[in-house]
Amino acid sequence: MKKSKKGKIIFWVVFIIIAFILFFQNRAFFMQKDQLNIDLYVYDYSTSSYPLVIFVVASFLVGFLIAFLFGLIEKHRAKKTIKELNAKLEQRDDLLDSLRNEVDTWRKKERGSGQSEPEVPREKENDSTAEPVTEKSKS
């Protein structure tokens, strides 16, 4: 099991234990009956009397559902971004392969004509200002 998955399981077990402790220590409060009143200035609504624990659990579940839906949206966006980046990576790998093949072809032609292979300057690893070598810069 992954470390992250173990951490989530531990978190939820601790959360549930704390929730049960709070509920049992405050049973009288959570079992009081109350009604939910919604006043929208245009429309008034009142529910029947229910224990407060019902409202607390319902609020938790609604919040959990909203967080879950936002998580799904983010996961979908991330998958889409990953697909786009993988497509770009594959396209650039293909371009790199074709350029390597072209360089190999030029080197084979130069070897066949008896000329020595010219030295190609290499970029320094940490030098970000170095210009890439092109056909025009060789002349």
C-alpha positions, -999 to 999 in steps of 0.1 A, spaced: 0 0 0 13 35 -8 24 59 19 -3 84 8 -31 58 10 -20 48 45 -21 84 55 -56 89 42 -68 58 60 -52 69 93 -67 104 88 -103 90 83 -100 66 112 -89 94 135 -116 117 122 -144 91 127 -131 83 163 -131 120 172 -166 125 157 -180 96 177 -163 109 209 -179 144 203 -213 129 196 -214 107 226 -201 134 250 -227 158 236 -256 134 230 -282 156 247 -273 186 224 -273 166 192 -306 148 200 -325 181 206 -352 186 179 -352 217 159 -365 229 126 -346 245 97 -362 278 86 -353 294 53 -364 329 47 -357 342 12 -379 374 16 -400 361 -12 -406 326 0 -405 311 35 -398 274 42 -397 255 74 -388 218 78 -404 195 104 -386 191 137 -355 168 134 -326 161 158 -297 184 152 -275 154 144 -294 151 111 -286 186 101 -250 182 110 -246 150 91 -265 164 61 -242 195 61 -211 173 62 -224 152 33 -233 182 12 -198 196 18 -182 163 10 -202 160 -22 -192 195 -33 -155 189 -26 -157 155 -44 -172 172 -75 -146 199 -76 -119 172 -72 -134 154 -103 -133 186 -123 -97 192 -114 -88 156 -122 -104 159 -156 -85 191 -163 -53 175 -152 -59 145 -175 -66 168 -204 -34 188 -198 -14 156 -195 -28 143 -228 -19 176 -245 16 177 -230 22 140 -240 11 148 -276 36 177 -277 63 155 -262 57 128 -288 57 154 -316 90 168 -304 105 134 -300 96 127 -336 112 160 -347 143 151 -327 145 117 -343 142 132 -377 169 158 -370 192 130 -357 186 110 -388 194 141 -409 226 146 -390 236 110 -394 228 112 -431 251 143 -435 279 126 -415 277 95 -437 279 117 -468 309 135 -454 327 103 -445 320 89 -480 336 120 -496 368 115 -475 365 148 -456 371 147 -419 341 153 -397 340 190 -385 340 197 -348 305 207 -336 307 231 -307 288 218 -277 268 240 -254 279 244 -218 255 227 -194 247 258 -174 250 284 -202 214 293 -212 226 321 -235 243 298 -260 228 299 -295 218 266 -311 240 254 -340 224 259 -374 235 255 -410 239 293 -413 261 295 -382 285 268 -395 295 289 -426 
